[in-house]
């Protein structure tokens, strides 16, 4: 499905019932927007690792503007600020008063900004393997220099400089970095799953060469008043766990869970615990 908003077409998909029969009543489930990483990735990985949450919430999978199955747009609008405003425009397009938001990695940066800019529209917030500021770059670069192989260090230069030149280079990057992204990295699984995803390397380049070098929500996090769950991976190299800890420290009454056996890909590294944490949080918030 596509929504015409803010001068472009945003792709979204809906999974799960919003109204559920329970005994002699109809119970309303939370509507959970899932915001993907990147910039320039798409929602497809959520359908492999998070779709089971349909038993707890009505899921709305979103491709950011110009990403995945969303329509190409003016590259000057491929920004963090615009992604935030697009989430609210999609909420309005769907006629929803308030939404729950799950943002993973870059999607978590968007989700934080959304909760800060549109606090009255956010019922619950779930932040997965993300960071509140540009400071993650220095930490990630240090970790790769200390723990990365020569090949991993080589492909990361494309990321740091925002200089991917082809989809093949993006594939080469993720194949080399897979063991750092996931403690359970499976090359065969990646090969099978890769064709399902649509990646915009121009957006990835723009993000890492511009706004990801300067954004900073840290000082505004205390203004987030909705119930918040923060999930981090103990072995995460690109959004190290201290960034999740800082987010949870700054947001009033946020609940923090660090997954001891996970890297950046928590949903793949500890799938049962990941789903249980989110289900428990949403169920508690719905009472």
C-alpha positions in Angstrom: 0.0 0.0 0.0 1.1 3.6 -0.6 0.2 6.8 1.1 0.6 10.1 -0.7 2.1 12.4 2.0 4.5 15.3 2.2 5.0 15.4 -1.6 5.9 11.8 -2.0 4.5 8.2 -1.8 5.4 6.2 1.3 5.0 2.4 1.2 3.5 0.7 4.2 2.0 -2.7 5.0 -0.3 -3.7 7.8 -0.3 -7.0 9.7 -2.6 -8.1 12.5 -6.0 -7.1 13.9 -6.6 -3.8 15.5 -9.8 -4.9 17.2 -9.8 -8.4 18.8 -12.6 -10.4 20.2 -12.1 -11.4 23.9 -15.0 -13.1 25.5 -18.0 -10.8 25.2 -15.9 -7.8 24.3 -13.9 -6.3 21.5 -10.5 -5.2 22.7 -8.3 -2.6 20.9 -4.7 -3.5 20.3 -2.0 -0.9 20.1 -0.9 0.1 16.6 2.8 -0.3 16.3 4.8 1.5 13.6 8.1 -0.3 12.8 10.8 2.0 11.5 13.8 0.3 9.8 17.5 1.1 9.8 19.9 2.4 7.3 19.5 5.0 6.1 18.4 3.4 2.8 17.4 0.0 4.0 13.8 -1.3 4.0 11.2 -3.0 6.3 11.7 -6.5 5.0 13.8 -7.8 7.9 11.0 -6.9 10.3 8.8 -9.4 8.5 11.3 -12.2 9.2 12.1 -11.3 12.8 9.2 -9.2 14.3 6.0 -10.2 12.5 5.1 -12.6 15.3 4.3 -9.5 17.3 1.0 -9.4 15.4 -0.5 -11.4 18.4 0.1 -8.3 20.6 -0.2 -5.3 18.3 -1.4 -4.3 14.9 1.8 -3.8 13.0 2.5 -1.1 10.4 5.7 -1.7 8.4 7.0 1.5 6.9 9.6 2.2 4.2 11.1 5.7 4.7 10.8 8.0 1.8 12.9 6.9 -1.2 13.7 3.6 0.6 12.5 0.1 -0.2 9.2 0.2 -2.0 8.5 3.9 -1.3 8.7 6.2 -4.3 11.9 8.0 -5.2 11.9 11.6 -3.9 14.1 14.7 -4.1 17.4 13.6 -2.5 17.5 16.9 -0.6 14.5 15.5 1.4 16.3 12.3 2.4 16.9 13.7 5.9 16.3 12.7 9.5 14.0 15.6 10.0 11.9 14.7 7.0 11.7 11.1 8.0 10.3 12.2 11.4 7.6 14.4 9.8 6.7 11.6 7.4 5.9 9.3 10.3 3.4 11.8 11.6 1.9 12.4 8.2 1.4 8.6 7.8 -0.2 8.5 11.2 -2.6 11.2 10.2 -3.2 9.5 6.8 -4.3 6.4 8.6 -6.6 8.3 10.9 -4.8 7.3 14.1 -4.8 9.6 17.1 -1.8 8.0 18.8 0.6 5.2 17.8 3.3 3.1 19.4 6.6 3.2 17.7 9.4 0.7 17.4 12.6 2.0 15.8 15.7 -0.1 15.2 19.1 1.3 14.5 18.6 4.4 12.3 14.9 3.9 12.8 15.5 4.3 16.5 17.0 7.7 15.8 13.9 8.6 13.8 11.7 7.3 16.6 13.5 9.4 19.3 13.0 12.5 17.2 9.4 11.6 16.7 8.7 11.2 20.4 10.5 14.6 21.0 8.7 16.5 18.2 5.2 14.9 18.5 4.9 13.8 22.2 1.1 13.9 22.2 1.0 11.3 19.3 3.2 8.6 20.9 1.6 6.1 23.2 4.7 3.9 23.7 8.2 3.9 22.4 10.6 1.0 21.8 14.2 1.7 20.9 16.3 -1.2 19.6 20.0 -1.1 19.1 20.2 2.6 18.5 21.9 5.8 19.7 20.9 9.3 20.7 23.7 11.2 18.9 26.5 11.4 16.3 28.9 10.2 19.0 28.2 6.6 18.0 30.5 7.1 15.0 33.6 7.6 17.0 32.9 4.6 19.2 32.1 2.4 16.2 35.3 3.5 14.3 37.4 2.6 17.4 35.8 -0.8 17.8 36.4 -1.7 14.1 40.0 -0.5 14.3 40.5 -2.7 17.5 38.4 -5.8 16.6 37.9 -5.8 12.9 39.7 -7.8 10.3 41.7 -6.0 7.6 38.8 -6.7 5.2 36.2 -5.3 7.7 38.2 -2.2 8.2 38.4 -1.8 4.4 34.7 -2.0 3.7 33.9 0.3 6.7 35.8 3.1 5.0 33.0 3.2 2.4 30.6 3.6 5.3 32.5 6.3 7.3 33.1 8.4 4.2 29.7 7.8 2.6 31.3 6.5 -0.6 29.4 3.4 -1.7 29.4 3.3 -5.5 27.2 0.3 -6.2 24.7 -2.2 -4.7 27.5 -4.8 -5.1 29.7 -2.8 -2.7 26.8 -2.6 -0.2 26.5 -6.4 -0.5 30.2 -6.8 0.0 30.1 -4.6 3.1 27.3 -6.5 4.8 28.8 -9.9 3.9 32.2 -8.8 5.5 30.5 -7.2 8.5 27.9 -9.9 9.1 29.9 -11.5 12.0 30.1 -8.2 13.7 26.4 -7.3 13.2 25.2 -10.7 14.5 26.6 -13.2 17.0 24.7 -15.9 15.0 25.6 -14.7 11.6 24.8 -17.3 8.9 26.2 -16.6 5.5 23.7 -19.0 3.8 20.8 -17.2 5.5 22.2 -13.9 4.3 22.4 -15.2 0.7 18.8 -16.3 0.8 17.5 -13.2 2.5 19.5 -10.6 0.5 17.3 -10.6 -2.6 14.2 -9.8 -0.5 15.6 -6.4 0.5 15.8 -3.2 -1.5 18.7 -0.9 -0.5 19.3 2.7 -1.5 23.1 3.2 -1.2 22.7 6.9 -2.1 20.7 7.4 1.0 23.3 5.5 3.1 26.0 7.8 1.7 24.0 10.9 2.4 23.3 9.9 6.0 26.9 9.0 6.9 28.3 12.0 5.1 25.9 14.6 6.5 23.2 14.5 9.2 24.4 11.4 11.1 27.6 13.4 11.8 25.7 16.1 13.7 22.4 15.0 15.0 22.0 15.0 18.8 18.9 14.1 20.8 20.7 13.7 24.1 19.6 17.0 25.7 16.0 16.6 24.6 15.5 13.0 25.8 14.2 14.0 29.3 11.2 15.5 27.5 10.0 12.1 26.4 7.2 11.2 28.8 5.6 8.1 27.2 6.5 4.6 28.5 9.8 3.6 26.8 11.6 0.3 26.4 15.3 0.4 25.4 16.9 -2.7 24.1 20.7 -3.0 23.5 23.1 -5.7 22.4 26.1 -6.3 24.7 28.4 -6.9 21.7 26.9 -4.2 19.4 29.8 -2.6 17.5 27.9 0.2 15.7 25.5 1.3 18.4 27.5 0.1 21.5 25.4 -0.7 24.6 26.6 2.4 26.5 24.4 4.4 24.0 21.3 2.4 25.0 22.3 2.9 28.7 22.5 6.7 28.1 19.1 6.8 26.4 17.5 4.9 29.3 19.2 7.1 31.8 17.9 10.3 30.1 14.3 9.3 29.4 12.3 9.4 32.6 11.3 5.9 33.9 12.6 4.1 30.8 13.1 0.4 31.1 16.5 -0.9 29.8 17.4 -4.5 28.8 20.8 -5.4 27.5 20.9 -8.7 25.7 24.1 -10.6 26.8 24.4 -12.7 23.7 23.5 -10.2 21.0 25.3 -7.7 18.8 23.4 -5.2 16.7 20.9 -7.7 15.3 19.1 -8.5 18.6 16.0 -9.9 16.9 18.1 -12.5 15.1 20.6 -13.2 17.9 18.1 -13.8 20.7 14.7 -13.9 18.9 12.7 -15.5 21.7 13.9 -13.0 24.3 13.5 -10.1 21.9 9.9 -10.9 21.2 9.1 -11.6 24.9 10.5 -8.3 26.0 8.4 -6.4 23.5 5.3 -8.4 24.1 5.6 -7.9 27.9 6.2 -4.2 27.5 3.2 -3.6 25.2 0.9 -5.9 27.3 1.9 -4.0 30.5 1.3 -0.6 28.8 -2.1 -1.7 27.6 -3.4 -2.5 31.0 
